[in-house]
Amino acid sequence: MAIVKPFRALRPTPEKAAEVSAVPYDVVNTAEARALAAGNPLSFLHVSRPEIDLADDVDPHADEVYNLAAQNFDALTAKAPLLIEDDPSFYFYRLRMGAHTQTGLVACCSVDEYDGDLIRKHERTRKDKEDDRTRHMLTLRAQTGPVFLTYQPNARINAVAAVVSRRKPLFDFTAPDGVAHTVWRIPTESNDAVAAAFAEIGALYIADGHHRAKSASRARESLRDANPEHTGGEEYNFFQCVLFPADQVQILAYNRIVKDLHGLSKEDFLKKTGEEFEISDDAPATPQSRGDYGMYLDGRWYGLKLRREVTRPIRVTDGMDVSILQDKLLSPILGIRDVRTDKRIDFVGGIRGAEALERLVNDGAAAVAFSLFPVTVAELMQVSDAGEIMPPKSTWFEPKLRDGLLSHLI
């Protein structure tokens, strides 16, 4: 049983939604955030990444940064302005990127269900990132960006979405990256029907936003401990999320580049690789099926396919393409033991295409690049159901939700 709850959103007016909305705080660094917000005082990046308004040498985790986030939030609320809905509501949020469309429910989910693993996870969180967003939430007393969840499709929910999406939207704009964002407020008389439909869902899965979810849990713990009259019904017991049916979620590959061949010549590297993989010449840059890999080396694409199947994987993740590449090539041949810490490897989201991999190798930033077939949502769910952790940098979700459109006050 999945618990979803409507909430009184803090939101911009429809006329200002495009100006206020911003890319998620964690997909850009400080310099990129500063460039995106340049010339736009209403950009939500002034709230989610307030260090962009301070000197370059300021520690992004300094007290003044979080204090400025609160000041900027108050200023934006007054200037945009941001309005609080009169009644708790659900919303549908549609993303359209090219031919791909996905529509999710914006709601609040239960921190208790997250803590109890009824909302399933596939990623470990880092304490430093938790600390940052927990402090940000507590300073603002708000969750300003949603957690991206997925679930097995449900006909009742699809039917409600079909009806609501025929109404006039609350927000409808196209962001600078070409992604169209459309948001409908669901009539409050439908709240019970939406909640009842989600009660039929067996499990919810975090697709993207593990640090936001964990930070909401930590913020709840802090606020609960400080509240002697805690009841469990307070807004801090819930966190904002957007829930998409699994058959609409799009996962792109998370590709790899390696800066050198670990002291090997091109010929020796190909020889060693050929012991584990069948190598084909002039292969397509983008693998067309699971078990196939693209490798860009010295100006040309090669195709790789493992010579021997992985026998009886101990874990679900052992048989995944990203794990096989790591275990059979990156670690034993190129010496990349830990992709989390090794500075010789970097990662390129599939949204950037094979051209980005070619450019990085041709320009000398990398010696070799690998393109992978994307992980499927079914694989992600299998890993989560098994209580396992996905390999690092294995999923790239597109299109991205925007921050600042609907905030949840806690």
C-alpha positions in Angstrom: 0.0 0.0 0.0 1.5 3.3 -1.1 0.5 6.4 0.9 0.3 9.6 -1.1 -1.0 12.9 0.3 -2.0 16.2 -1.3 -0.3 19.3 -0.1 -0.6 23.1 -0.2 2.1 24.0 -2.7 4.1 27.2 -2.7 4.2 28.1 -6.4 4.9 30.9 -8.9 2.1 32.5 -10.9 1.6 30.9 -14.3 3.1 34.0 -16.0 6.4 33.6 -14.0 6.7 29.8 -13.9 9.3 29.6 -16.7 11.5 32.3 -15.2 11.3 30.8 -11.7 11.9 27.2 -12.6 15.4 25.9 -12.7 17.4 22.7 -13.4 17.8 20.4 -10.3 20.5 21.7 -7.9 22.6 18.6 -8.3 23.0 18.5 -12.1 25.2 21.6 -12.3 28.2 22.9 -10.6 28.5 26.4 -9.2 29.9 27.9 -12.4 27.2 26.3 -14.5 24.5 27.4 -12.1 25.8 30.9 -12.1 25.8 31.0 -15.9 22.3 29.7 -16.1 20.9 32.2 -13.6 22.8 35.2 -15.1 20.4 38.0 -15.8 17.4 36.3 -14.2 16.8 37.4 -10.6 13.8 35.1 -10.4 15.8 31.9 -11.2 15.3 29.3 -8.4 19.0 28.6 -8.6 19.4 31.7 -6.3 17.7 29.6 -3.7 18.9 26.1 -4.5 22.5 27.1 -5.2 22.8 30.5 -3.3 26.6 30.4 -3.5 26.3 31.8 -7.1 25.5 35.2 -5.5 28.7 35.1 -3.4 32.4 35.3 -4.2 34.1 32.4 -5.9 36.2 31.5 -2.9 33.3 31.1 -0.5 32.8 27.6 0.9 29.4 26.4 -0.5 28.6 24.9 2.9 29.4 28.0 4.9 26.8 29.5 7.2 26.4 32.5 5.0 25.4 30.3 2.1 22.4 28.8 3.9 21.5 32.1 5.4 21.5 33.6 1.9 19.3 30.7 0.6 16.7 31.7 3.2 17.0 35.4 2.3 16.7 34.7 -1.4 13.7 32.4 -0.8 11.9 35.1 1.1 12.8 37.7 -1.6 11.6 35.4 -4.4 8.4 34.7 -2.6 7.7 38.4 -2.4 9.0 39.4 -5.9 7.9 36.6 -8.2 5.5 36.3 -6.3 5.2 32.8 -5.0 1.7 31.9 -3.8 0.4 29.3 -1.3 -2.5 27.2 -2.5 -5.7 27.6 -0.5 -6.3 23.8 -0.3 -4.1 20.7 -0.3 -3.9 19.4 -3.9 -2.4 16.8 -6.1 -0.9 17.7 -9.5 0.0 16.0 -12.7 3.3 17.0 -14.2 4.0 16.1 -17.9 7.5 16.2 -19.4 7.9 16.2 -23.2 11.3 15.8 -24.8 11.2 15.2 -28.5 8.9 12.2 -29.1 9.1 11.1 -25.5 6.3 12.0 -23.0 5.8 11.0 -19.4 3.2 12.2 -16.9 3.6 11.8 -13.2 1.6 12.6 -10.0 3.0 15.3 -7.8 2.2 14.4 -4.2 3.8 14.0 -0.8 5.0 10.5 0.2 5.5 9.2 3.7 8.9 9.5 5.5 7.8 6.5 7.5 7.4 4.4 4.4 10.9 5.6 3.2 12.5 4.8 6.5 10.8 1.4 6.5 12.0 0.5 3.0 8.4 0.4 1.7 9.8 3.0 -0.7 12.6 1.0 -2.3 16.1 2.3 -3.0 18.9 1.3 -5.2 21.6 3.8 -4.3 23.8 4.6 -1.3 23.8 8.2 -0.1 26.8 10.3 0.8 26.8 12.0 4.2 28.2 15.2 2.9 25.4 15.5 0.3 22.9 14.5 3.0 24.2 17.2 5.3 23.9 19.9 2.6 20.3 19.2 1.6 19.2 18.5 5.2 20.5 21.9 6.3 19.0 23.5 3.2 15.5 22.1 4.1 15.7 23.0 7.7 16.9 26.6 7.0 14.1 27.1 4.4 11.5 24.9 6.2 10.7 23.7 2.7 11.4 20.9 0.2 11.9 22.8 -3.0 12.7 20.0 -5.4 10.9 16.6 -5.8 12.1 13.1 -5.5 11.5 11.1 -8.7 9.7 7.8 -8.0 8.3 5.1 -10.3 5.7 2.4 -9.8 4.1 -0.4 -11.8 1.4 1.1 -14.1 -2.1 1.3 -12.8 -5.2 1.7 -15.0 -7.1 3.8 -12.4 -4.3 6.3 -12.2 -3.9 6.5 -15.9 -7.7 7.2 -16.3 -7.6 10.1 -13.8 -4.5 11.5 -15.7 -6.3 11.3 -19.0 -9.3 13.3 -17.7 -7.3 15.9 -15.9 -4.9 16.5 -18.8 -7.8 17.6 -20.9 -8.3 20.6 -18.6 -6.4 23.9 -18.9 -3.0 23.5 -17.3 -1.6 25.6 -14.5 1.8 25.8 -16.1 2.8 25.2 -19.7 6.2 26.3 -21.0 9.3 25.0 -22.8 12.6 25.3 -21.0 15.8 26.5 -22.7 16.9 22.9 -23.2 13.8 22.2 -25.3 11.9 20.1 -22.7 8.3 21.1 -22.4 6.9 21.2 -18.8 3.1 21.1 -18.3 1.5 21.0 -14.8 -2.2 20.5 -14.0 -3.8 21.0 -10.6 -6.1 18.1 -9.8 -9.5 19.3 -8.5 -9.7 18.7 -4.8 -12.8 16.6 -5.1 -10.6 14.0 -6.8 -8.1 13.8 -3.9 -9.7 10.7 -2.3 -9.9 8.9 -5.6 -6.2 9.5 -6.3 -5.2 8.4 -2.9 -7.3 5.3 -3.2 -5.8 4.4 -6.5 -2.3 4.6 -5.1 -3.3 2.5 -2.2 -3.5 -0.4 -4.7 0.2 0.1 -5.7 2.4 -2.6 -4.2 5.7 -0.7 -4.0 7.2 2.6 -4.9 10.8 2.9 -6.2 13.2 5.8 -6.1 14.4 6.5 -9.6 16.3 9.7 -8.9 16.7 11.8 -5.8 18.0 9.5 -3.1 19.8 12.3 -1.4 16.6 14.5 -1.3 14.7 11.6 0.2 17.3 10.8 2.8 17.6 14.5 3.7 13.8 14.7 4.2 14.1 11.8 6.6 16.9 13.5 8.5 15.1 16.8 8.6 12.0 15.1 9.9 14.1 13.5 12.7 15.4 16.9 13.7 12.0 18.6 13.7 10.3 15.7 15.5 12.9 15.8 18.3 12.4 19.5 18.7 8.6 19.2 18.8 7.3 17.9 22.2 3.7 17.8 20.7 4.7 15.7 17.7 1.7 13.8 16.3 3.0 12.3 13.0 0.6 14.3 11.0 2.9 17.4 10.6 4.0 18.3 7.1 7.6 17.4 7.9 6.5 13.8 8.1 6.1 13.8 4.3 8.3 14.6 1.3 7.5 16.0 -2.1 7.8 13.5 -5.0 6.7 13.0 -8.6 5.5 9.5 -9.3 5.7 8.2 -12.9 4.4 4.8 -14.2 7.3 2.6 -15.1 6.3 2.2 -18.7 6.8 5.9 -19.3 10.2 6.3 -17.6 13.1 6.8 -19.8 16.6 5.8 -18.7 19.6 6.7 -20.9 23.0 5.1 -20.8 25.7 6.4 -18.5 28.8 6.1 -20.6 32.5 6.0 -19.5 35.7 7.6 -20.6 39.2 6.6 -19.4 42.1 9.0 -19.6 44.9 6.5 -20.5 45.4 2.9 -21.4 47.2 2.0 -18.1 50.6 1.9 -19.7 49.5 -0.3 -22.6 50.0 0.3 -26.3 47.0 0.3 -28.4 47.9 -3.1 -29.8 48.4 -4.6 -26.4 45.2 -3.1 -25.1 43.2 -4.6 -28.0 44.9 -8.0 -27.5 44.0 -8.1 -23.8 40.5 -6.9 -24.4 40.1 -9.5 -27.1 40.8 -12.3 -24.6 37.5 -11.5 -22.8 35.5 -9.8 -25.6 34.8 -10.5 -29.3 35.9 -7.3 -31.0 34.2 -6.2 -34.3 35.5 -3.3 -36.5 33.4 -0.3 -37.6 30.6 -1.1 -35.1 27.8 1.4 -34.4 28.6 4.0 -31.8 25.5 3.2 -29.8 24.9 -0.4 -28.8 21.6 -1.8 -30.0 21.0 -4.5 -27.4 21.9 -5.7 -24.0 25.3 -7.3 -23.9 26.8 -5.2 -26.6 29.3 -2.3 -26.0 30.7 0.4 -28.1 34.4 1.3 -27.7 35.9 4.4 -29.3 39.7 4.2 -29.7 42.1 6.1 -31.9 39.4 7.6 -34.1 37.2 4.6 -34.7 34.4 2.6 -33.1 34.8 -1.0 -32.2 32.0 -3.4 -31.0 32.6 -5.6 -27.9 30.6 -8.6 -26.9 31.6 -10.9 -23.9 33.0 -14.2 -25.1 31.6 -16.2 -22.2 28.3 -15.6 -20.4 28.4 -14.7 -16.7 27.5 -17.9 -15.0 25.0 -18.0 -12.2 25.3 -14.4 -10.9 25.4 -14.2 -7.1 23.7 -10.8 -7.2 21.2 -9.3 -9.7 23.8 -6.6 -10.5 26.5 -9.1 -11.4 24.9 -9.8 -14.7 24.3 -6.2 -15.7 26.3 -4.7 -18.6 27.8 -2.0 -16.5 29.1 -4.6 -13.9 30.5 -6.8 -16.7 32.4 -4.0 -18.2 33.9 -3.1 -14.9 34.8 -6.6 -13.8 36.1 -7.8 -17.2 37.8 -4.8 -18.7 38.0 -1.6 -16.6 39.4 -3.2 -13.5 41.7 -6.0 -14.8 42.9 -4.3 -18.0 42.8 -0.6 -17.3 43.3 -0.7 -13.5 40.1 1.1 -12.6 39.4 -0.5 -9.2 36.9 1.9 -7.7 35.0 4.1 -10.1 33.9 6.3 -7.2 37.4 7.5 -6.4 39.6 6.9 -9.4 40.4 10.1 -11.1 41.3 8.4 -14.4 37.7 7.6 -15.2 34.8 10.0 -15.9 31.2 9.6 -16.9 29.1 11.1 -19.7 25.3 11.0 -19.6 23.7 9.5 -22.7 21.8 12.7 -23.4 25.1 14.1 -24.8 25.3 11.4 -27.4 28.2 9.5 -29.0 29.6 12.7 -30.4 30.6 13.8 -26.9 32.6 10.6 -26.4 34.3 11.0 -29.8 35.2 14.6 -29.0 36.7 13.9 -25.6 38.9 11.2 -27.2 39.8 13.2 -30.3 40.7 16.2 -28.1 43.0 14.1 -25.9 40.9 14.4 -22.7 40.5 10.6 -22.8 42.3 7.7 -24.5 39.3 5.5 -24.8 35.5 5.7 -24.4 32.8 3.1 -23.9 29.1 3.4 -24.8 26.6 1.1 -23.1 23.1 -0.1 -23.6 20.8 1.6 -21.1 19.7 -0.1 -17.9 16.0 -0.9 -18.0 13.4 0.1 -15.4 12.7 -3.6 -14.9 16.4 -4.1 -14.0 16.3 -1.2 -11.5 13.2 -2.6 -9.9 14.8 -6.1 -9.6 17.8 -4.6 -7.9 15.7 -2.6 -5.5 13.4 -5.6 -4.7 16.5 -7.6 -3.9 17.8 -5.0 -1.5 20.9 -4.5 -3.7 22.7 -1.3 -4.8 23.0 -0.3 -8.4 26.6 0.0 -9.7 27.8 3.6 -9.5 26.9 5.9 -12.4 24.7 3.3 -14.1 21.4 5.3 -14.8 20.8 8.7 -16.4 17.2 9.8 -16.3 15.9 12.1 -18.9 14.1 14.4 -19.1 14.7 16.2 -15.8 12.1 17.8 -13.5 12.5 21.5 -12.7 13.0 22.9 -9.2 10.9 25.7 -7.8 7.6 25.0 -9.6 5.9 23.4 -6.5 7.5 23.6 -3.1 6.4 21.8 0.0 6.5 23.8 3.2 7.5 21.8 6.3 
